[in-house]
Amino acid sequence: MSDLEAQIPPRDLDRDDIAWFVVTIGDHAAGVLRVLYDPPYQQYLGYGLKILDPALQVEEFIRANRIAEVGGLRSSRSSVASLWSPRP
């Protein structure tokens, strides 16, 4: 990760619909896991996905079900370590 703030915008740290988890190996930060709850359908449109089965109603499915989008960020110790400190 070259720009931690671009990957983990400070404004996203206070959002109620996003959960952040620091992944550790031993006492060392190894990455960050982000869970976005109930992502908007417009977000999926931005991915440029092509629906292969027209019978699949993606927008309806997203609106009718609880969805979470999970993303992982792997990084050097120095950038992730700025978000995490080991427990005493």
C-alpha positions, 0 to 999 in steps of 0.5 A: 500500500503506497497511501494508507489514507487512500486505502483507509480514509479517516472519514470511514473510521467513524462510519456505523456501516463499516467495521475494521479489523487489524489482522495480526501474526503474533504481535505484528500487524499483517493487514486490515480487514474491512466489512461494509454492511448493506452496500448500495446497489450503485456501488456494484454498478461501479464495478462494471460487472456483467450479469450473465443470467438475466433472470438474476435480479441483483438489485432486488436481491441486494435490497431484500437481503442483508449483504456485507462486502468484505475487503482485505488490505495487506501491507507492510508492518509500518503502515498497518502498525500505525492503526494498531498497537499491541495489548500490554 
